[in-house]
Amino acid sequence: MASRSVNKVILLGHLGKDAETRFTPSGAAVTNFTVATNRRWKDQQTGEWKEETDWHNVVLWRAENLANYLTKGKQVYVEGKLKTRSYDDKDGNKRYVTEVMADDVLLLGGRGEGGDFEGGREGAREGGRPVSMPRGAGGGQRQAPPQRQAEQDFDPGITDDDIPF
């Protein structure tokens, strides 16, 4: 009997700084950015609300045009897998880093403000629909998530000229 395993990450958070794109010697674009996710809970002993922020390093391949939109504070949805790699630092010590290798990135929120994920998905749009930014070494293009019928029937009259990017 074959064993099964799953390596799947879904993040919904805010960018900690502007994304940076570099190119490999063969010309492939590699975009790196950090995503902050927050967890809030009530301390049972003190009754105080506490908050904890986790930072996630994200790597996105072949997306040189997306880096201009991945700016500090923007809300993003990231889907991918965890990958741990090692390298030798300048002193010769072996270091390990775990990153999210992004397959899909969705820009959320519109005109610089955070947006409701299930409500109107603003951000990167093509023809008035949110665009999924698929990435991956061997992956084919994925389509944007299907819109609900009510969203498809509603045409607010927004054109590409209304989008700030």
C-alpha positions as CSV (number, residue, x, y, z in Angstrom):
1,M,0.0,0.0,0.0
2,A,1.5,3.4,-1.0
3,S,1.7,6.1,1.5
4,R,0.3,9.5,0.8
5,S,1.6,12.9,1.7
6,V,0.5,16.5,1.2
7,N,2.6,19.7,1.0
8,K,0.2,22.5,0.6
9,V,0.3,26.1,2.0
10,I,-2.4,28.7,1.9
11,L,-1.6,32.2,3.3
12,L,-3.8,35.3,3.5
13,G,-1.8,38.2,4.8
14,H,-0.1,41.5,4.1
15,L,3.2,42.1,2.4
16,G,6.0,43.2,4.8
17,K,8.0,45.0,2.1
18,D,8.1,45.6,-1.6
19,A,8.8,42.4,-3.6
20,E,12.3,42.1,-5.2
21,T,12.8,40.4,-8.6
22,R,16.2,39.0,-9.6
23,F,17.2,36.9,-12.7
24,T,19.0,33.6,-12.8
25,P,22.0,33.3,-15.2
26,S,19.6,31.6,-17.7
27,G,17.2,34.6,-17.5
28,A,14.4,33.1,-15.3
29,A,12.8,35.7,-13.0
30,V,12.7,34.9,-9.3
31,T,10.6,37.2,-7.1
32,N,10.9,37.2,-3.3
33,F,8.6,38.8,-0.8
34,T,7.5,38.3,2.8
35,V,3.9,37.9,4.0
36,A,2.8,38.6,7.5
37,T,-0.1,36.6,9.0
38,N,-1.7,37.5,12.4
39,R,-3.3,35.4,15.0
40,R,-5.4,36.9,17.8
41,W,-6.7,35.2,20.9
42,K,-7.9,36.1,24.4
43,D,-5.6,35.1,27.3
44,Q,-7.7,32.8,29.5
45,Q,-5.9,33.9,32.7
46,T,-5.7,37.7,32.2
47,G,-8.7,38.2,29.9
48,E,-6.5,40.4,27.7
49,W,-6.4,40.1,23.9
50,K,-3.1,39.0,22.5
51,E,-1.8,39.1,19.0
52,E,1.1,37.2,17.3
53,T,2.5,37.9,13.9
54,D,4.3,35.2,11.8
55,W,6.5,36.1,8.8
56,H,6.6,33.9,5.7
57,N,9.3,34.0,3.0
58,V,7.7,33.5,-0.4
59,V,9.4,32.7,-3.7
60,L,7.6,33.2,-7.0
61,W,9.2,32.0,-10.3
62,R,8.7,33.6,-13.7
63,A,6.7,36.6,-12.6
64,E,8.8,39.6,-13.4
65,N,5.8,41.8,-14.2
66,L,4.1,41.0,-10.9
67,A,6.7,42.5,-8.6
68,N,5.5,46.1,-9.4
69,Y,2.1,45.2,-7.8
70,L,3.5,43.4,-4.8
71,T,4.1,46.5,-2.6
72,K,4.4,46.8,1.2
73,G,1.1,46.6,3.0
74,K,-0.9,45.0,0.1
75,Q,-3.1,42.1,1.1
76,V,-2.3,38.9,-0.8
77,Y,-3.5,35.3,-1.1
78,V,-0.7,32.8,-1.7
79,E,-1.0,29.2,-2.5
80,G,2.0,26.9,-2.8
81,K,4.2,24.4,-1.0
82,L,6.9,24.5,1.6
83,K,10.5,23.9,0.5
84,T,13.6,23.8,2.8
85,R,17.0,24.4,1.3
86,S,20.5,24.7,2.7
87,Y,23.4,27.0,1.9
88,D,26.8,27.8,3.3
89,D,27.1,31.3,4.9
90,K,30.1,33.6,4.5
91,D,31.8,31.9,7.5
92,G,31.3,28.4,6.0
93,N,28.5,27.4,8.3
94,K,25.6,25.4,6.9
95,R,22.3,27.3,7.1
96,Y,18.8,26.2,6.4
97,V,15.8,28.2,5.2
98,T,12.2,27.2,4.7
99,E,10.3,29.1,2.1
100,V,6.8,29.0,0.4
101,M,7.2,28.2,-3.2
102,A,4.2,30.0,-4.6
103,D,2.0,28.4,-7.3
104,D,-0.7,31.1,-7.2
105,V,-0.7,34.7,-6.0
106,L,-3.9,36.7,-5.8
107,L,-3.7,40.5,-5.1
108,L,-6.6,41.5,-2.8
109,G,-7.9,44.8,-1.8
110,G,-8.3,47.8,-4.1
111,R,-6.7,51.2,-4.4
112,G,-4.2,50.6,-1.6
113,E,-6.7,49.3,1.0
114,G,-7.2,45.8,2.4
115,G,-10.1,44.0,0.9
116,D,-12.5,41.3,2.0
117,F,-11.4,38.0,0.5
118,E,-14.8,36.5,-0.1
119,G,-16.4,39.8,-1.1
120,G,-15.1,41.8,-4.0
121,R,-11.6,40.5,-5.0
122,E,-10.0,43.6,-6.2
123,G,-6.4,44.1,-7.1
124,A,-5.0,42.4,-10.2
125,R,-7.7,42.4,-12.8
126,E,-8.1,41.4,-16.4
127,G,-11.4,42.4,-18.1
128,G,-13.0,43.1,-14.7
129,R,-12.2,39.7,-13.3
130,P,-9.5,38.9,-10.7
131,V,-6.4,37.3,-12.1
132,S,-4.7,34.4,-10.5
133,M,-1.0,34.6,-10.9
134,P,0.1,31.0,-11.5
135,R,3.7,30.2,-11.1
136,G,5.8,27.1,-10.9
137,A,8.7,25.4,-12.6
138,G,6.7,23.0,-14.7
139,G,3.2,24.2,-14.2
140,G,0.7,25.1,-16.9
141,Q,-1.5,28.1,-16.7
142,R,-4.4,27.9,-14.2
143,Q,-7.5,29.9,-14.6
144,A,-8.8,32.5,-12.2
145,P,-11.2,31.2,-9.7
146,P,-14.8,30.9,-11.1
147,Q,-16.9,33.9,-10.1
148,R,-20.3,33.4,-8.5
149,Q,-23.3,33.9,-10.7
150,A,-24.4,37.0,-8.9
151,E,-21.0,38.6,-9.6
152,Q,-21.2,37.6,-13.2
153,D,-24.6,39.2,-13.7
154,F,-23.6,42.4,-11.9
155,D,-21.9,44.9,-14.2
156,P,-21.0,48.1,-12.3
157,G,-19.7,49.8,-15.5
158,I,-16.0,49.7,-14.4
159,T,-13.5,49.8,-17.2
160,D,-9.8,49.1,-17.3
161,D,-9.3,52.9,-17.1
162,D,-10.7,52.8,-13.6
163,I,-8.1,50.4,-12.4
164,P,-5.1,52.2,-10.8
165,F,-2.4,50.0,-12.5
